[in-house]
Amino acid sequence: MNLSSKAVIAAQDMLAGESGLKVSVEAIQEIRGELAKEARFQVDTDHWNQKMTERIPANRNPKISVSLVKLHRGQKEKLAEFTALATLQIELASTHERADSLQGMISDYVDALCDVLNRNQGLWSKGVYYAGGFNVDVAPISKGGLNFVQSATISIEIHLWQE
């Protein structure tokens, strides 16, 4: 398996795992007294531009996409055959009939994603290490099809190596 897909798969497994995003979303909803049903979302590795995202059919469940956007290799490390710094993007997109409900849901999921990243600093899999830190960009709500659409993007850096 090549390094770039190793990083994306490790991030996807971490988010979709037993102590991943579901736990954080449900904890946030429970604090607010809004835990009515099980948190549902979809985690995949699609990488669409914003225009295409707006055309995706409406789905009640937020969609989380993990993708590699940059791979940087500096000088060669002495202890590993190959090392690189990968920039991953975790994009969250959702749609709703009401703008206020959509904004609340996006906020909850952004908070939950930040919580998952904070709880999972360290080694994600062999050759994939997350040191911590992230950037969050939240797009404004826009009209998309019959509903409102909003997205947020979280960028993280992952250290990769192969022995």
N, C-alpha and C positions, 0 to 999 in steps of 0.2 A: 504494500500500500504506500502511495506516495505521501509526502509530508503534508501537502495542502489538504488532501481529503482526510488525512488523519486528524487534523485540527478541527475540521468541520464536524466530523463524526463524533469526536470526543465532546464537543460543545452540545451537539444535538442529544447525545446520550445523557449528558449531565442535566439538561433542561427537562427532558422527558422522563428521567429516572424517578424512582420512588421518593427521594427526598428533594426533588427538583421544583419546578414551577408550580405544580398542583398544590403542594404543601404551602407554599408562600401565598398564593392567591386565596386559598381557603382560609388561611390565618388572617389575612387582611379583611376579608369579607366577614369573618366571625367577630373581629374586633368591632366592626360597625353594626353587628347584629343583622347582617344581610345574607348569611349563609343559608340560602333556601335550597340549593341543590349542588351537586358535585360540579366543581370547576371543569369546564370543557374547553379545549383549545386544540390546535393542530400545529405540530412542529415538523418542519420539513427543510429542505435545502434548496428551494427555488430562489432565484435571484432575478427579479423583474425590475424594470424601471417604473417610475411612479405612474406614467400613463397607462401601462398594462395593468398595474395593481387596481386602478379604478375600474377596469373592465371585468375584473374577476366577479363572478356571480355572488350576490349577497349571501352571506353565511352568518348565522347568529354567533358562531364561535370565532374568537380572535384567531388570526393566523400568524404564526411566528416562523420566520425563515432565517436560517443560519447560513451565511455565505462568506467565502474568502474574498476580500476586496484588494488585498495587497500582501505581497510576500517580499521581504527584504533580507538580503544576505550580506552581512558585513565581512569582516576578516574571519578567516578560518580559525575555529577553536582547536586547541591542541588535544583536548580529551575526546572530541567527537569527530566523526568523519564528515558530517554535514550539520550545520546549524542555520537557523533562520528565525526571523521575527515575522509572524503572521498577524495581519490586522483582519479581524473577523467583524462582521456586522450581524447583529441580531435585529431583524426588522419585525415590528409588530404592526399589524394592520387589522382594522375591524370596521364594521358598518352598523348603523342603527337608524331607526326612523326618527329618533329624537337626539338633537345635538348635545343636550345636557347629559343624557344617559350615556352617550358615546364617550364624551369627555371624561366622565367618572370612571367608566370601564377602562379606558386607555391609561388613566392615572393609576388605577389599581394594578394593572398589569406591568406598568413601568416600575412601580414600587416593588412588585413581586420579583421582577427580573433583577433589579438591583440587589434585593435580598439574597436571591439565589447566587449571584456572583460574589457577594460578600461572604457567604457561607462556604463557597467552594474554591477559595484561593488555594493554590498548591498544584500538585501533580494530578492531572485528569486521566492520563493514561501514559503508557511507556513512550517517552519522547515528546510529551505535550504538557507544558507547564504554564499555568496562569498566575502571574505575580500579583494581580489585583489592579484596580483602577479601571475606569470606564468613562466614556462620554455619552451623554444622552441628548438627542435632538428630537423634539416633538413637533411634528408638522401641524399647521392649523387645520381645523375642520373644513372640509369642502363638500360640495354637493357631488354625489356620484351615483348615477342611475336614479333609482327611486328614493334612495336614502342618503344619509350623511356618511362620509368616509373620513377616517383619521388614521395616521400612522405615527410611529415613533421608531427611531433607530438608535441602537446602543452599539458603540464601537469599543472593542477590546483588543488588547495585544496578547498574543500567545507566543511563548518561546518554544521552538521546535528543535529537535536534534535527532540524529540517527547515528548509531554507533557502528 
